């Protein structure tokens, strides 16, 4: 990917500096926090974002994810730099969130304030990359979904986007005691299906999973469960293996480009062929390989017929009944509708 250019204060790590597992010595040094930063804990804390283009990026930081969370950090300047350089999204604000398991981890839910994209490193460095997890083919994605569905306000949103990156499934039931323990306040038991349906409404249909292959033998089951709550067209499958992890930057950026309405899939793949616009000092330019472009095209194929919000924005924003219907039972997914 291209570098962060003049927009971000660091650049994509040169491939020559990466280890055999895809990470760099830089990321090991920078993301070395060994304890929880209390400012990221969600308890008794709600988020508000007044931006027109609010973004949420939730990524699993448990052990089964391998080095992918740190590869995301290595690739981040390219994602941010290209969003700005290619004008995929005007003036977005983003909240980063790290997800673990509430049954086993010390820091299962870490949510950062919404911030301008160029300032996100300050929040990356606060995240505790715990690397644990419950070992039950499930992490607490449903808890993170609950937080952004009900404890996050997006009053001016016109094109909100929420991305999950993870490899496991979620628990089907959220219990009031767990919700109160992690979020404060009073809550009721609720099904995960209803939570994800309300998250989809909050983000106007723009909720996606970037799924990393899970090696336990239950991967197909996990993918089906996510497709049931998000819809088949909202689950993006990464290339398998450690080499596949290196495609995370191109896949993530492609989702932003397509879901924002700035590019079609075909146009984004052409962008990959002409990238980067601005590399950092000392970062060698290497044209994107046709192999990688093919992998990204396959991963993003579910979005080939995606219709961005702007085509139906007036209807969505002017319907007060829709805005007040957060608690309606989820309906069966039909294409890209809500």
Rosetta blueprint (number, residue, H / E / L):
1 X L
2 X L
3 X L
4 X L
5 X L
6 X L
7 X L
8 X L
9 X L
10 X L
11 X L
12 X L
13 X L
14 X L
15 X H
16 X H
17 X H
18 X E
19 X L
20 X L
21 X L
22 X L
23 X L
24 X E
25 X H
26 X H
27 X H
28 X H
29 X H
30 X H
31 X L
32 X L
33 X L
34 X L
35 X L
36 X L
37 X L
38 X H
39 X H
40 X H
41 X L
42 X L
43 X L
44 X L
45 X L
46 X L
47 X E
48 X E
49 X L
50 X L
51 X L
52 X L
53 X E
54 X E
55 X E
56 X E
57 X E
58 X E
59 X E
60 X E
61 X L
62 X L
63 X H
64 X H
65 X H
66 X L
67 X L
68 X H
69 X H
70 X H
71 X H
72 X H
73 X H
74 X H
75 X H
76 X H
77 X H
78 X H
79 X H
80 X H
81 X H
82 X H
83 X H
84 X H
85 X H
86 X L
87 X L
88 X L
89 X L
90 X L
91 X L
92 X E
93 X E
94 X E
95 X E
96 X E
97 X E
98 X E
99 X E
100 X L
101 X L
102 X L
103 X L
104 X L
105 X L
106 X L
107 X L
108 X L
109 X E
110 X E
111 X E
112 X L
113 X L
114 X L
115 X E
116 X E
117 X H
118 X H
119 X H
120 X L
121 X H
122 X H
123 X H
124 X H
125 X L
126 X L
127 X L
128 X L
129 X L
130 X L
131 X L
132 X L
133 X L
134 X L
135 X L
136 X L
137 X L
138 X E
139 X L
140 X L
141 X H
142 X H
143 X H
144 X H
145 X H
146 X H
147 X H
148 X H
149 X H
150 X H
151 X L
152 X E
153 X E
154 X L
155 X L
156 X L
157 X L
158 X L
159 X L
160 X L
161 X E
162 X E
163 X E
164 X E
165 X E
166 X E
167 X L
168 X L
169 X E
170 X L
171 X L
172 X L
173 X E
174 X E
175 X L
176 X H
177 X H
178 X H
179 X H
180 X H
181 X H
182 X H
183 X H
184 X L
185 X L
186 X L
187 X L
188 X L
189 X L
190 X E
191 X E
192 X H
193 X H
194 X H
195 X H
196 X H
197 X H
198 X H
199 X H
200 X H
201 X H
202 X H
203 X L
204 X L
205 X L
206 X L
207 X E
208 X E
209 X E
210 X E
211 X E
212 X L
213 X L
214 X L
215 X L
216 X L
217 X L
218 X L
219 X H
220 X H
221 X H
222 X H
223 X H
224 X H
225 X H
226 X H
227 X H
228 X H
229 X H
230 X H
231 X L
232 X H
233 X H
234 X H
235 X E
236 X E
237 X E
238 X L
239 X L
240 X L
241 X H
242 X H
243 X H
244 X H
245 X H
246 X L
247 X L
248 X H
249 X H
250 X H
251 X H
252 X H
253 X H
254 X H
255 X H
256 X H
257 X H
258 X H
259 X H
260 X L
261 X L
262 X L
263 X L
264 X L
265 X H
266 X H
267 X H
268 X H
269 X H
270 X H
271 X H
272 X H
273 X H
274 X L
275 X L
276 X L
277 X L
278 X L
279 X L
280 X L
281 X L
282 X L
283 X L
284 X L
285 X L
286 X L
287 X L
288 X L
289 X L
290 X H
291 X H
292 X H
293 X H
294 X H
295 X H
296 X H
297 X H
298 X H
299 X H
300 X H
301 X H
302 X H
303 X H
304 X L
305 X L
306 X L
307 X L
308 X L
309 X H
310 X H
311 X H
312 X L
313 X H
314 X H
315 X H
316 X H
317 X H
318 X H
319 X L
320 X H
321 X H
322 X H
323 X H
324 X L
325 X L
326 X L
327 X L
328 X L
329 X L
330 X L
331 X L
332 X L
333 X L
334 X L
335 X L
336 X L
337 X L
338 X L
